[in-house]
C-alpha cells in the first residue's frame, strides 16, 4: 500500500470509528461528573505520563524503525519522503486507546493528539512521524463529532466569537507544525509532547 503522505489511512479510519462513541460520550458526560476532582485526577495522570516520556528515552523509536509482530496484521507503506515502513500492532489495544482519547478530548476540550501520539509510539510501536500524521486524521474526525454534539447540547452558545478569533491561528499553526515535523528528530518531538503534557497537567491541577 503506497501512500503519498505520512499517514496510515487504514489505521486512521479504524481508530476514528472506534473513537466516535467515546467522543459522543465525553460531550454528553460533562454535566454528570464532578469536574474539579476529575481535573485534578486527570492532571496528575498527564503529569506522570509526561515524566515517563522524559525519563525513558530508550523507549523512543527511530523514524525508520521497523516494528513487526507476526501475531498481528502486517502492512507496508511509503511516506512522502520515500521512507518505507513495515508496521504491525494490536488493533484491539489501538481501538480501546482511541475510545479513551475520544472521551477525554471531548470531555476536557483538549486536542487528544498529546495523548494519542505518545500512546501510538510507546504502546503500538508506530514510528513517530507516522503516528503524528495518523493522529491528525483521527482527531479531525473526533473533533468534528465532538463539536457537533456540543452544539446540539448547547455548550457553545456563548463561545462562537472566541472560536472565530482562535480558528485562523489554529489553522496556520497546524500547517506550520505539519511542515516542521518531518524536519525534526523524533526525540525532540517526543520531548515537546512531554512538555505540552506537563503544561496541560499543571493547568488542570491548578485551574
Residue pairs with C-beta under 8 A, 6 or more apart in sequence:
1 10
1 75
1 76
1 77
2 77
2 78
3 9
3 77
3 78
3 79
4 80
5 79
5 80
5 133
6 79
6 80
6 81
6 129
6 130
6 132
6 133
6 182
7 130
7 133
7 134
7 136
7 137
8 75
8 77
8 87
8 126
8 130
8 133
8 134
9 137
10 75
11 89
11 94
11 134
12 134
12 137
12 138
14 91
14 94
14 95
14 98
15 94
15 95
15 97
15 98
15 134
15 138
16 98
16 137
16 138
16 141
16 142
18 94
18 95
18 96
18 98
18 99
18 102
19 98
19 99
19 101
19 102
19 138
19 141
19 142
20 102
20 141
20 142
20 145
21 99
21 102
22 98
22 99
22 100
22 101
22 102
22 103
22 104
22 106
23 102
23 103
23 105
23 106
23 142
23 145
23 146
23 149
24 106
24 145
24 146
24 149
25 102
25 103
25 106
26 102
26 103
26 104
26 105
26 106
26 107
26 108
26 146
27 106
27 107
27 146
27 149
27 150
27 153
27 155
28 149
28 153
29 103
29 107
30 107
30 153
30 155
33 107
38 107
39 108
39 204
39 205
39 207
40 204
40 205
42 104
42 108
42 204
43 200
43 201
43 202
43 203
43 204
43 205
44 201
44 205
45 201
46 115
46 197
46 198
46 200
46 201
46 204
47 197
47 198
47 201
47 202
47 205
49 115
49 118
49 197
50 194
50 195
50 197
50 198
50 201
51 194
51 198
53 59
53 118
53 122
53 190
53 191
53 193
53 194
53 197
54 191
54 194
57 187
59 122
60 121
60 128
60 186
60 187
60 190
61 67
61 121
61 125
61 126
61 127
61 128
61 186
62 127
62 186
63 83
63 127
63 128
63 129
63 186
64 83
64 85
64 127
65 127
66 85
66 86
66 87
67 86
67 87
67 88
67 89
67 125
67 126
67 127
68 74
68 86
68 87
68 88
69 88
69 89
69 90
69 125
70 88
71 88
72 88
72 89
72 90
72 91
73 88
73 91
74 86
74 87
74 88
75 86
75 87
75 88
76 84
76 85
76 86
76 87
77 84
77 85
77 87
77 130
78 84
78 85
79 85
79 129
79 130
80 182
81 182
85 127
85 130
87 125
87 126
87 127
87 130
89 124
89 125
89 126
90 124
93 123
93 124
94 120
94 124
97 116
97 119
97 120
97 123
97 124
98 116
98 138
101 112
101 115
101 116
101 119
101 142
102 112
102 142
102 145
102 146
104 110
104 112
104 115
105 111
105 112
105 115
105 139
105 142
105 143
105 146
106 142
106 145
106 146
106 149
106 150
108 204
110 200
111 139
111 143
112 135
112 138
112 139
112 142
113 132
113 135
113 136
113 139
114 193
114 196
114 197
114 200
115 197
116 131
116 135
116 138
116 139
117 128
117 131
117 132
117 135
117 193
118 190
118 193
118 194
118 197
120 126
120 131
120 134
120 135
121 127
121 128
121 131
121 190
124 131
126 134
127 186
128 186
128 189
128 190
129 181
129 182
129 186
132 181
132 189
133 178
133 181
136 174
136 178
147 156
150 156
156 163
181 189
